[in-house]
Structure formats: structure tokens, C-alpha cells
Amino acid sequence: MSESTAVPSANLAPKWPGDTREALPRVGDERTILTGYLDWQRATFELKCSGLSPEQLSRRAVDPSRMSLHGLIRHLAGVERWWFRVQFAGEKLPLLYYTDDDPDQDFEKLDGDPQEALAVWREECARSREIVANAPSLDATGVHAASGEPISLRRIVVGLIGEYARHNGHADLLRERTDGVTGF
């Protein structure tokens, strides 16, 4: 084995075309590291949705799944609102793309313009960033709606990193099946 610890670039996964993401933080306090990773996951998701037509964004490209990039955009906008605004900040807002009578409308009802859904998602991400930035610490708590028990901002941020990582994997498959573009 070579004494060099560098991995040859030919052995690395290709970068996403037009990648504009900021590098992940290598040092910093807990908030810096966690929010850096969450923002990187968000930026990754946005890249996976970039450069596609409305029809391509709404395509259910991986049978038998009903998932599409448009549906993921709607779903993640709702996730941002639910966790940061409703659960943590206690804002009294209607849920996005969800009712008790129709809980799967984020993925099932792809009416509307995907670009408008993307704008809603960006607005929800911006509001989530404000909430996190204004919280006194990651130990601050909101109220978990299902249990009525406290839930820490740290738990929400870590949960969202996992949510995005999972759905970025779905977005990888959907994008590759839609137009063949791959990369990390």
C-alpha cells in the first residue's frame, strides 16, 4: 500500500454538474457543524432538482414507487414547516400538502407548478434557518405534537439531516432515471 493517503481522483464519485454547494465544515462548534450538514443536504437536494422541466420534475420514474422529484419538493417543504415552525417554534400554521383526510397529497397530487413548489420549499428552508439562528441553543425545546413532550432543537436538526439524506438517495435514483445525470 502506498504511503500517500490521497485517493486518486479517478476513484472518487463524480461531482454533480454545476455544483455550487459550500464545502462541509471540518471544524466548528456543534451548531456550525450540524447546520452546515443540514444546509449541504438541502443544497444537494436542490441540485438534484435543477435543470429539469416541470414534466420531468413530476415524472414518477422508478416503478412501482409513486415518488417524483415534485412530490419530494412538496414533502420536504412540509417537513421543514412541521418540524421547525409548528413543533419547535409553536407557530399556528396550516400544514402543507397534508390533511387528515388526505395524508399523502404531497406525493399523490402533483397539481400546480413544480417551480412554485420549489419556491415554497425555499421559503420554508429560509424560515427554518431563521428559527435555528435565533434559538438560544440546540438545547432549546419545542413541543412534540404527537406526545406533548418536549423536543430539542438538536433532535430536530439531526432528524432533518437524516430526512434529507434518505430523500437525496431517492432523488439520485429519480434523477438518473429521468435524464441520466449522476454525481454526488
N, C-alpha and C positions, 0 to 999 in steps of 0.2 A: 504494500500500500504506500502511496506517495506521502511524503511529509507535508505536503500542501493540504490545507483544509478547504480550499476553494473548490466548489463544484463547477465543472466545465459548463459553460452556458448552453451547450448542446444538450445537456442532461436536464435542464430546467424546463418546466412547463412554459409555453409561450405566454407572453403578456397579452392582455386584451388590447386589440387595436384602438388607438386613440385614448389610452389610459391616462386619466387626469387625476387619479387619486393621490392624495398626500401619503407619504410613507407612514407606516405604522410607527408610533413612538417606541423607542427602545429603552428609554428611561423616563421616569416621572413618577409623580405620586399616583395613588390608586385612581383618583378621579381622571387624571390625564390619560392613564393607560386604558381604563375602561371606556371612557367616552371616545378616545382615539380609535379603539377597536370597533365600537358601535358605528361611528361615522364612516370608517373604512368599509364595514359591511353594507351600510346604506349606499355609499358611493359605488360599491361593487354591483349592487342590485340595479342602480340607475344605469350603469354601463351596459348591463345585460339587456336593458330595455331600449337602449339608444339606437337610432338609425333605422327603426322599423316603421312600417306603415301601420295605420290603425287596424287593418285586416290582419297583418302579421302579429301584432300585439294580442289580438283577440283569438288567434288560432289555438285550438286545442290540439297540440302537436304530438302528444305522447299518449296514444290509446292504451288502455281504456280510460285513462285519467281524464277528468273534466277540467283539469287545470290549464290555465293560459297565463301569459305574462300580464295581460289586462286584469285577470282575476287576482293575480298576486299583487299587483299595484293596489287594487281596491282593498284586498285583505290586509296588506301591511299598513295602509293608511288607517284602517280601522283598529289595528293592533296598536299603533302609535297613540291614537286618541284614547283608546280604552285604558292602557297601562299608565301613561304619563298624565293625561288630563283628567280622566274620570277616577281611576284608582288612586293615583298619588296626589294630584292637586285638588281633587274633590270638585272639579268643575261639573256643573249640571248641564250636560250636552246630550243631544240625540246621538245614538250610535250610528256609525257609517256602515251602509251596506249590510245591515243586520236588523231583524226584528225577531221576536219570539216565534211568530207565525212563519217566518221565512228566514231561518238562521244561515242559510248557505247562499244568500244572494250575492255575496262578494264574488264567488266563483261561478254561480249559475246564471245570473242576469248580467250579461255583458252589454246592456244598453248604454248609450252615452259614448262620448268621445274618450278614448284611452288617454289622449293628451290632457283632457280636463281632469281625469282621474289621477294622472301623474302630477298635475298642479296641486290637487288636493293633498296627495301624499307628501309633496314637498312642503306644503304649508303645515301639515301635521308634524313633520320632522323638525321644522323650524321652531314650532311651538314647544315640542319636546325638548329641544336644545335649550330654549329659554328657561324652561322649568328646571332642568338639571343645573344650569348655570346659576340660577337664583336660589337653589336649595342650600341650606347651611352646611350640609354634609351628606355623604352617602348613607349615613345612619338615620336620616330624617325618614319619617314614615307617613304613609297614606293608609287608607282603609281598604282591605281586600273585600270587594263587593260580595263574593260568594260566602265568605266565612264571617265577615265583620271584624276580623282580626287585623292588627297592624301588618303592614308590608313595607319593607325598607326600600329606599331608592336604589340601593346597591343590588338588591334582589331583582328589581325591575330592569335595571340596566343589564345585568348579567343574563337575565331571561331574554331580553331583546337581542343580545348578541347571538344567543343560541337560535332564536326565531329566524333572524336574518341568515345565519349560516345554513340552516336547514333549507330555507326557501331559495337561497342563492344556488344551492345544488339543484333544486328543481328548475330554476331559471337557466342554469347551464344546459340542462337537457332540452328544455323548451327552445332555447335559442339555437342550439346546434341542429335540432330537427327542423327549425323554421328556415334558417338560411346558411347553416354550416359553420357559422362563426364560433370559434372556441378560444379559450385562453383564461388565465386567472386574473 
